[in-house]
Amino acid sequence: MGGSCGNRPGNGGTRVAGIVLMIIGALMFLIFVPRWVWTSALGICLISVGFLMWRFGG
């Protein structure tokens, strides 16, 4: 029968890595926005990649 998309085996590691990347990116964005543009851009990229890993990881 059909399985649930959210309960696929093997996706726990990428979901955790995605959450960690989102947290690191958010912290970098909040801390470095007033100082350096490139680090805030890096934070936004980390949040984006982390979200994609969390959402579509498997």
Secondary structure, DSSP 8 states (H G I E B T S, - for coil): ----GGG-TT-HHHHHHHHHHHHHHHHHHHHHTTT-HHHHHHHHHHHHHHHHHHHH--
